[in-house]
Amino acid sequence: MKAIIVDDERLARNELKSLLSEFPNVEIIEECDSAEAAITAVDKLKPDVVFLDIHMPGKDGFGVLEELDYMPHVIFITAYDEYAIKAFDVNALDYLLKPIQTERLKEAIEKVEKEVIEPVSKTDKLGLNHQVFVKDGDKCWFVNLSDVPMFESEGNYVRVYFDNNKPLILKSLNNLANKLDENVFFRANRKFIINLNWIDKIESWFNGGLMVKLKNGEQVEISRRQASKLKEMKSL
């Protein structure tokens, strides 16, 4: 798997590189010492995973994620534990505390390995006419994807919205996005995928983003970067 390390401290980057050298399946394709360099490198090189420091001068790790067009798997690395909840709110795959323990690093890499799959060809993408099997505990459904207005990330799970049901499935939003036809199921931000056919209203929002109201009453913000992508996809 291809990885980028982002940390403003050279010694911290070197320490992580040394630890990662024990994992031959991890290829470090770039190192970045600032948020700006990280944004450019991630969008250009499209890594499988980014090892991302939270505390950096200027824009922090969360700010980096807000600016990305490409959405890689993210493992936050920090000396502070108070940001753990926020890290998972932005769909981080793991959260490692400095000094990094080899066993915890191994667990994080195994999580990435489970998520990194071969790209699904366009002809195999799931669209509105497909029906999928959904299981949550003892409850099971066959669901027409045309009836699903949105998917919401909750840690390592995804909540599927349809009718009055909101079951959780053990899958990441990145993994799910890889299987869905993005011309219909659009990645609004790091937390939501929305069914464009369910949009009822759309309006301009802060910082160049968009706010959409779906026909089921839910409102979802489309980030500035994704709003630009949506406009490009759907413009005449």
N, C-alpha and C positions, 0 to 999 in steps of 0.2 A: 504494500500500500504506500502511496505517496504522501509525504508529510511536510508541513511547514512549521518551523519553530518561530514564535514571536515573543521576544522578551528584550527589554531595553538594556539588560545587564549581560555583558559578554560572558562573565563567569557562569551565570545561570544557564545561558545557552550551551556553553561547553559541557556543563555538568549533565544537562539533559541529553545532549548528543552522546556522551559517554554511556549513559544508561540505555539509550536506544540502540546502541551498537550491539547489545546483547540480543536484539530481536532482528534477525536477518530479513524478515518479511517487511520491515519498515525502511523505506528509502526517503532520506531527508533531501528534498529537492530545493529548499531555500531556507535562509535564516533572515529574520527581519528584526531591526532594533527600534522600530517606531510604528505607530498606528498607520501612518500614511504609506509607509513602505509595505506594510502587511496588506492593506486594502488593494494596492496595485498588484502585488504578487499573487494573492489568492484569486483575484478575478482573472489574471492572465494564465496562471499555471494550473488552476482548478485541482487542488490536492484532494485526497480522500479525507484527510484529517488535518486540523490545525491545533497545535499545542499553543494555547494563547494565554499570555500573562494578563492579569486584570489591571494591575497598577503600572501605568506608564505615563511619562510626561505628556501633557496635552490631552489627547483623546485616549480614553481607557479601552480595555478589551470589549466592553459592551458597546462602546461607540464604534469600534471596528465592525462589529456585526451589523450595526444599523446601516453602514455604508456599503456593504457587500452586494454585488449583483449575484454572484455565485454563492451557494449555500453549502459549505462543506460540513462534515462532522466536526464538532468542537470539543476539545478537552481543555478546560480552564486549569491554569496552574498559578497558584498564588500563595503568599505567606499568611493570608488572612482567611478566616473561615466564615466571616459574617455575610459573605456574598453567595453562599451556597444556594439558598432558595432562589435568588434572582438568576443565578446561573442556569438552573433547571427550568425557570420560567422562559428563558430564551432558547430552550431546547438543546442545551449542552448535553453531550453524551456522558461526561464525567467531570469531576472536580477534584483535583489533586492538590494537596497542601505541601509546601516546601518545608523542610527538605523532602524530596520525593522518595518514597519507599519503593524498592524494586517490585515487590509483590503487588502493590497498588497500581503501579504502572502496567504491570502484566494484565491485571484485571481490566484496566481501561482499554488497552490494546485489543484484548479479546472482545470487548464490546464493539469496537470499530470493525473487527473482522467479521462479526455477525451481520453488520449492516452493509459492508461493502460488497455489492453484488454486481454481476455483469449487467451492463445497460440493456434494458428491454427494447427490442426493435419497435419502430413506430407502428408496425402492423399488429404487434402483440399488445399494444397499450389498451388499457381498459377505458371504455367510453360510456356514453349514456345508455347504449343498448345492451350493456353487459349486466349480468346478475351475479352477485357474489354471496358467499356463505359467511355469516358473521356469528360468532359464538362468544358469549359472555357468561361464565359460570355454567349454570344448567340451562340457560336460555339460548335458543338458536333461531336464526332467521335466514331466509333467502331474500336478499335485498336488491331491487333494481337500482342501479347507480343513478338513474334519472330522478329517483326519489330522495337522493342524498344532497341536501343543500350545502353541507360543509363537514370538514374533518378538523378536529382540534387536538393539538399535541398536549399530552400530560405526562411529562417525563419520558419514560420508555414505552408509554402507551399512546394510543390514539383513540379519541372519542368519536364515534360515528353517529351523526345526527340523521334520523329519518323518522317520519310520522311523529309519535310522541316518545320515541325511544332514543337513548343516548348510551349504547353499550361501549365498553372499553375493549380494545383489542391490543394484544402484545405485539406492537410494531412501531417503529419510529416514523415520524412524518417524512423524513428524507427517503426512507425505504418505500413508503407508500407513494410519494410523489414520483418516484422512478417508474411506477407501474401504471400511473394514470395519464390519460391524454390531457396535456396541459392546455390545449385549446379550449377545453371545457372545464377541467378541474385545475384552477389557477392558484399558485402559491402566493397568497396575499402577503404573508410575512412569515417569520420563523415559527409561528404558532398555529396558523390556519391555512387550510386549502379550501377554497370556495368553489361551488358549482356556478359558473357564470350565467347559466340559464335561470338561476334562482334570484338573480339580482332584480330588486324592485326599484330602488332609487340609488343614485350615486351622486356625490358632491365633492367638491374640492375640500381638502383638509389641510392641517398644519404642515409646514415644511415641504410643500409640494406633493404630499400624499393624497389619498382619496379615502372617503368613508362610504361604504356601501351598506344599504339596508336590504336584507334578504326577504323573500316572501314569507318566511316563517317568523319574521319579526326580529331576528338577530341582526346586530350591527358588527361589522368587521372593518378594521382599518387596513388599508393597503399601503404599505410603506412607500416612501418616495421612490426608491429604486425599482420596486415592483410595479409601482404606478407607471413609471416611464416604460417599463417592459410591456405592460398591458396596452398602453396607448400605441406603442409600436406594432404590437401583434394585431390589434383590431382596427387600426386606422385604414382609411381608404387609400 
